[in-house]
Amino acid sequence: MNSPSNTGKQLLELLRTNEGRYLSGALLATELGITRTAIWKHIHALKERGYPITSHPKKGYQLLGTPDLLTEEEILAGLETQWLGKAYHYLPKIGSTNDYALRLASRGAPHGTVVVADEQSAGRGRLGRPWVSLPQCGLYVSLLLRDDLPSRDAPQTTLITGLTLVEVLQEHYGLPARIKWPNDVLIQGRKIAGILTEMQADQDVVRFLVGGIGINVDHSAPQLEAPFRYPATSIAIERHEAVRRSDLLLAFLKQFEINYTRFRKDGLASFLADLERTSAVLGRTVTVHCGSEQIKGVALGITAEGALRLGLEDGQEQVIWVGDITQVADGF
């Protein structure tokens, strides 16, 4: 006999396969090898989790549509990847998806593990800054990578993640997204997403790396006013309509697997044209904080190693490996 959890998944799959059609309780009971009373209990549990199921005394049960859920059942049912997300962890609320993924990694979780939460109580960005993670408004996801990545290449994964999100926002949502080196995604100067990459490494090889992504999806304008250090926006604000987070996640995971596989094969150099095409700072004057030092110059491009090429006022060129761009302007 099936376990209760497996039975619930199989029942949901039957309803999903026949979405919009009634299936009788007798048919479902026969298919799953359980009683009609057990079917009713599983249906009730699915309704409690947000699935719009209608019941008819003579016709049976009908799934009216697919709710916007980030649960394992929903995401794995639509996942179009070879290795990314096959190990999937969904949590309604967590302190930080990155912290959770790092704990999983230390226990041996496999390459491609994905952690997603509806809400974070202790989300964070670079430099320890808090990341506001309102419940069921954003997409808060962490990716675990452990495939013998050379340590020198680890920072480049942040750019691959940012480029992936930009491509998804452009192609699936028609939004003019751009990358603010090295880890922010902007739309017309307003922040829509941030990336935090953390890792454990030996001298030459990364033991494991976790890339955390926070995306403003369904936030309203008032929700983004007070908590954010910089002007912010969301997909819903830009498109003037609600957005399904599950669809965004599936599109992102599919594109990230494609990009990361290419990155491991051909290196960051194969992405330079795309990174420069989608840059929010290229050709503009920026102020970069590098520790206690501030450097001002014109962003000239990205090196094959992912560093920022900066043209200084005296005509010299400086390469910035680690920094935080705090100001962007159109002239010195």
matplotlib code that plots the C-alpha trace (Angstrom):
import matplotlib.pyplot as plt

x = [0.0, 1.2, 2.4, 0.1, 2.6, 3.0, -0.7, -1.3, 1.2, -0.3, -3.8, -2.6, -1.0, -4.2, -6.2, -3.5, -3.4, -7.2, -7.5, -10.9, -12.5, -14.4, -13.0, -15.2, -14.3, -14.7, -12.3, -9.7, -10.0, -9.5, -6.5, -4.8, -5.9, -7.5, -11.0, -13.3, -13.1, -9.3, -9.7, -12.0, -9.4, -6.6, -8.8, -9.5, -5.7, -5.0, -7.7, -6.1, -2.8, -4.4, -5.5, -8.8, -10.7, -14.5, -16.6, -19.8, -21.9, -22.4, -19.4, -16.6, -13.7, -12.2, -9.0, -9.9, -6.4, -2.9, -2.2, 1.0, 2.8, 6.5, 6.0, 8.0, 4.9, 4.3, 7.9, 9.1, 6.0, 7.1, 10.9, 12.8, 16.3, 18.7, 20.3, 19.4, 16.5, 16.2, 16.9, 14.4, 13.6, 10.6, 10.0, 7.1, 9.4, 13.1, 15.7, 17.8, 17.7, 21.5, 22.1, 19.8, 21.6, 25.0, 23.9, 22.6, 25.9, 27.9, 25.8, 26.6, 23.6, 24.2, 25.2, 22.1, 20.2, 17.7, 16.2, 13.2, 11.1, 8.0, 9.4, 12.8, 13.1, 16.9, 17.6, 20.8, 22.7, 26.4, 28.3, 25.9, 23.1, 19.6, 17.4, 13.7, 11.8, 8.1, 5.8, 4.7, 5.8, 9.2, 11.2, 13.9, 16.0, 19.5, 21.4, 24.0, 26.9, 29.6, 31.3, 35.0, 34.8, 38.3, 38.3, 39.5, 36.2, 33.8, 33.1, 32.2, 29.1, 27.5, 27.7, 26.3, 23.4, 22.7, 22.9, 20.5, 17.9, 18.3, 17.7, 14.6, 13.2, 13.8, 12.6, 9.7, 8.4, 9.6, 11.4, 14.6, 16.6, 20.3, 23.2, 24.9, 28.2, 28.7, 25.5, 22.4, 19.8, 18.1, 15.2, 15.7, 17.9, 15.6, 16.7, 14.6, 17.0, 20.2, 22.6, 24.7, 27.4, 29.0, 31.3, 33.7, 36.9, 40.2, 43.2, 42.4, 39.0, 35.6, 34.2, 30.7, 29.2, 25.7, 24.2, 21.3, 18.9, 16.2, 13.8, 11.0, 8.1, 4.6, 5.6, 3.4, 5.0, 4.2, 5.8, 9.1, 9.3, 10.5, 12.7, 15.1, 18.4, 18.0, 15.0, 13.4, 10.8, 9.1, 8.0, 4.3, 4.9, 6.7, 4.1, 1.0, -0.2, 0.3, 3.1, 3.3, 6.4, 6.4, 6.6, 9.5, 11.3, 10.9, 12.1, 15.1, 16.2, 16.0, 18.1, 20.6, 21.4, 21.9, 24.2, 26.1, 26.8, 28.2, 30.2, 31.9, 32.7, 33.7, 34.4, 33.2, 34.8, 32.0, 29.5, 31.4, 29.4, 26.2, 27.4, 28.5, 25.3, 23.2, 25.3, 23.7, 27.0, 29.0, 30.1, 28.9, 30.8, 30.7, 31.9, 33.2, 33.7, 36.7, 37.0, 37.9, 38.8, 36.5, 37.4, 35.7, 35.9, 34.2, 33.1, 34.9, 34.0, 34.3, 37.5, 37.4, 37.8, 34.8, 36.5, 35.4, 37.6, 37.6, 38.9, 40.2, 40.1, 43.9, 43.6, 44.8, 42.9, 42.3, 40.9, 38.5, 38.1, 35.9, 33.8, 30.4, 29.1, 27.3, 26.9, 26.2, 26.3, 26.7, 29.8, 32.8]
y = [0.0, 3.5, 5.8, 8.7, 11.2, 9.3, 8.8, 12.5, 13.2, 10.6, 12.0, 15.5, 14.2, 12.5, 15.7, 17.8, 15.5, 15.8, 19.5, 20.9, 17.4, 15.6, 12.3, 10.2, 9.2, 5.5, 5.9, 7.7, 5.1, 2.2, 4.0, 4.6, 1.4, 3.2, 3.8, 6.7, 8.0, 8.2, 10.0, 12.6, 13.1, 13.7, 16.1, 18.0, 18.2, 19.5, 22.2, 23.2, 23.7, 26.0, 23.8, 24.9, 21.6, 21.5, 18.6, 17.3, 14.5, 12.7, 13.7, 13.6, 16.0, 18.6, 20.6, 24.1, 25.4, 25.4, 27.8, 29.8, 27.5, 26.9, 23.4, 20.4, 18.9, 22.0, 22.9, 19.3, 18.8, 21.7, 21.5, 21.3, 20.7, 17.8, 18.3, 21.6, 21.4, 17.6, 17.9, 20.6, 22.0, 24.3, 26.1, 28.4, 30.5, 30.3, 32.6, 32.5, 30.2, 30.6, 29.5, 26.5, 25.6, 25.9, 23.5, 21.1, 21.4, 20.6, 17.4, 16.3, 17.6, 17.0, 19.4, 21.3, 21.3, 24.2, 25.8, 28.1, 29.9, 32.0, 34.3, 35.0, 36.4, 37.0, 37.4, 39.2, 40.6, 41.5, 43.1, 41.8, 44.1, 42.9, 41.8, 42.5, 39.3, 39.9, 36.8, 35.5, 38.7, 37.8, 34.8, 33.8, 31.0, 29.5, 27.2, 24.7, 24.0, 21.5, 20.4, 21.0, 24.7, 26.3, 28.8, 31.6, 31.2, 31.3, 35.1, 34.7, 32.7, 35.9, 37.4, 34.2, 34.3, 38.0, 37.5, 34.6, 36.6, 39.5, 37.2, 35.7, 39.2, 40.3, 37.3, 36.2, 39.5, 42.1, 44.1, 46.2, 44.6, 45.4, 44.2, 46.6, 45.0, 42.7, 41.5, 43.7, 43.6, 46.9, 48.2, 51.8, 52.4, 50.7, 47.5, 44.4, 41.7, 41.0, 38.1, 36.8, 34.2, 32.2, 29.3, 26.9, 26.3, 24.6, 26.4, 25.7, 24.1, 25.1, 22.5, 23.9, 27.2, 28.7, 31.4, 33.2, 35.3, 37.6, 38.9, 41.5, 39.8, 40.9, 43.8, 46.9, 50.3, 51.1, 47.9, 48.9, 52.5, 52.3, 49.2, 49.6, 51.6, 52.3, 52.9, 49.5, 48.0, 44.7, 42.7, 43.4, 47.1, 47.2, 45.0, 46.4, 42.9, 40.0, 37.5, 33.8, 33.2, 29.5, 30.3, 32.7, 30.1, 27.4, 29.8, 30.9, 27.3, 26.2, 29.1, 29.0, 25.3, 26.2, 29.1, 27.4, 24.4, 26.6, 28.6, 25.4, 24.4, 27.7, 30.0, 33.5, 34.9, 33.3, 35.6, 38.9, 40.3, 39.5, 40.9, 44.2, 44.4, 44.1, 46.3, 49.1, 50.9, 50.5, 53.8, 55.7, 57.3, 55.2, 55.5, 52.2, 51.4, 49.1, 48.6, 52.1, 53.4, 55.1, 55.0, 57.1, 56.4, 55.4, 51.7, 50.5, 46.8, 43.4, 41.3, 37.6, 37.0, 39.1, 42.2, 45.7, 47.8, 51.4, 54.4, 57.0, 60.8, 60.9, 58.5, 55.4, 52.2, 50.3, 46.8, 46.3, 42.8, 43.4, 46.4, 48.0, 50.6, 53.3, 56.0, 56.0, 59.2, 60.2, 62.3, 63.1]
z = [0.0, -0.7, 2.1, 2.9, 1.4, -1.8, -2.1, -1.8, -4.5, -6.8, -6.2, -7.0, -10.2, -11.3, -10.7, -12.4, -15.5, -15.7, -14.8, -15.5, -15.5, -12.8, -11.5, -9.4, -5.9, -6.9, -9.8, -7.7, -4.9, -7.4, -9.1, -5.7, -3.9, -1.0, 0.3, -0.8, 2.7, 2.4, -0.9, 0.8, 3.5, 1.0, -1.0, 2.2, 2.9, -0.7, -0.2, 3.0, 1.2, -1.4, -4.2, -5.8, -5.9, -6.3, -5.2, -6.7, -5.1, -8.3, -10.5, -7.9, -7.7, -10.1, -9.9, -11.2, -11.7, -10.3, -7.4, -7.2, -4.7, -4.3, -2.8, -3.9, -5.7, -7.8, -8.7, -9.5, -11.7, -13.9, -13.6, -17.0, -15.8, -15.8, -12.3, -10.8, -8.3, -8.3, -4.6, -3.6, -0.2, 0.4, 3.7, 4.4, 6.7, 7.5, 8.9, 5.7, 2.7, 2.4, 6.0, 5.5, 2.2, 3.9, 6.6, 4.0, 2.2, 5.3, 5.7, 2.1, 0.1, -3.6, -6.4, -7.6, -4.4, -4.3, -1.1, -1.4, 1.2, 1.2, 3.9, 5.5, 9.0, 8.7, 5.0, 4.1, 1.3, 0.7, 3.5, 6.1, 5.0, 5.8, 2.9, 3.5, 2.8, 3.0, 3.1, -0.3, -2.1, -3.3, -4.5, -2.0, -3.3, -2.7, -5.1, -3.9, -6.3, -5.6, -8.8, -8.1, -9.2, -9.1, -6.2, -8.5, -10.5, -7.6, -7.7, -11.4, -10.5, -9.1, -12.6, -14.1, -11.7, -12.4, -16.1, -15.9, -14.0, -16.4, -19.4, -17.7, -16.9, -20.4, -22.3, -20.1, -18.7, -21.3, -18.6, -19.4, -16.6, -16.2, -14.0, -11.5, -11.0, -9.3, -7.6, -8.2, -10.9, -11.7, -13.8, -14.8, -11.8, -9.3, -7.5, -8.3, -7.1, -5.2, -5.1, -2.2, -2.9, 0.0, -0.1, 1.7, -0.3, 0.0, -1.5, -5.1, -5.2, -3.9, -1.5, -2.0, -3.0, -2.2, -4.4, -2.8, -4.8, -3.5, -6.1, -5.6, -7.4, -6.2, -3.8, -4.1, -4.2, -0.5, 0.6, -1.0, 0.3, 3.9, 4.3, 1.3, 1.2, -2.5, -4.8, -5.4, -7.7, -8.3, -11.4, -10.5, -10.3, -13.7, -15.4, -13.6, -12.8, -10.4, -11.2, -10.5, -8.4, -9.4, -13.1, -12.4, -10.4, -13.0, -15.8, -13.7, -12.8, -16.4, -17.7, -14.8, -15.6, -19.2, -18.4, -15.6, -17.8, -20.5, -17.9, -16.7, -20.2, -21.8, -18.9, -18.2, -21.4, -23.4, -21.6, -21.8, -24.7, -22.9, -19.5, -21.2, -23.2, -20.0, -17.8, -15.9, -15.4, -18.6, -20.0, -16.9, -14.0, -10.9, -7.3, -6.0, -2.3, -1.8, 1.9, 3.3, -0.1, -2.6, -6.3, -9.0, -12.6, -15.8, -16.1, -19.2, -19.2, -17.5, -17.6, -18.5, -14.8, -13.8, -12.5, -13.3, -15.6, -14.4, -16.3, -13.9, -14.3, -15.0, -17.9, -16.1, -16.0, -12.7, -12.3, -9.4, -8.1, -5.1, -4.4, -4.0, -6.5, -4.5, -7.1, -10.8, -13.0, -16.6, -16.2, -13.9]

ax = plt.figure().add_subplot(projection="3d")
ax.plot(x, y, z, "-o")
ax.set_aspect("equal")
plt.show()
